[in-house]
Amino acid sequence: MQTPKEECIRRTQNRKTDPSTGTIWHMDDNPPPEDPKLREKLVDYVDETKPEERINEESEKFEASIQAL
C-alpha cells in the first residue's frame, strides 16, 4: 500500500506495446523476449489516462486518509 510515488511513476514509464497483440512490455521490469522481429515492431506505449496525474491524486487521497486506515 505504501509504494513510493516515484516508484509508481517509474513503473508507468519506459513501456512498449506490440501493436499486433496489444501486449505491453516494461523494458526494465518485464522486457519482451530477445526476438529481433518482435522488438523491431514494438512502439512506445501511450497511456491516455495520464497515469502520473492519477498517481499524484491517489497519493494525496491516501496521505489524507492514512490515519483512518
PEHUZI-V637393 format. One record per residue. RES is the residue in one small letter. PHI is phi as a letter, one per 40 degrees, with the letter a starting at -180 (999 if undefined). OMEGA is omega in degrees with one decimal (NA if undefined). BURIAL is 1 if it has 16 or more other C-alpha atoms within 10 Angstrom, else 0. Layout:
BEGIN
((RES,PHI,OMEGA,BURIAL) (RES,PHI,OMEGA,BURIAL))
END
This chain:
BEGIN
((m,999,-175.0,0) (q,b,174.6,0) (t,c,-179.8,0) (p,d,-178.2,0) (k,d,-179.2,0) (e,c,178.5,0) (e,c,177.3,0) (c,c,179.5,0) (i,c,178.5,0) (r,d,-178.8,0) (r,c,178.3,0) (t,c,-176.3,1) (q,b,175.9,1) (n,g,177.5,0) (r,b,177.1,1) (k,b,177.8,1) (t,b,174.5,1) (d,c,-175.6,1) (p,c,-178.8,0) (s,c,-178.8,0) (t,b,-176.6,0) (g,g,179.8,0) (t,c,178.8,0) (i,b,179.8,1) (w,b,171.3,1) (h,c,-169.2,1) (m,c,177.4,0) (d,b,-171.6,0) (d,c,-177.0,0) (n,a,-174.8,0) (p,c,177.5,0) (p,c,177.2,1) (p,d,179.4,0) (e,c,178.7,0) (d,b,-176.3,0) (p,d,179.7,0) (k,c,177.9,0) (l,c,-177.1,0) (r,c,-179.7,0) (e,c,-176.9,0) (k,c,179.6,0) (l,c,177.2,1) (v,b,177.3,0) (d,d,177.6,0) (y,c,178.7,1) (v,b,179.2,0) (d,c,-176.9,0) (e,c,-176.8,0) (t,c,179.2,0) (k,f,-174.1,0) (p,c,-179.3,0) (e,c,177.9,1) (e,c,-179.4,0) (r,c,178.7,0) (i,c,178.5,1) (n,c,-180.0,0) (e,c,-178.3,0) (e,c,177.8,0) (s,c,177.8,1) (e,c,177.9,0) (k,c,180.0,0) (f,c,-179.5,0) (e,d,-178.9,0) (a,c,-176.3,0) (s,b,-174.5,0) (i,c,-179.8,0) (q,c,179.6,0) (a,c,-179.8,0) (l,c,NA,0))
END
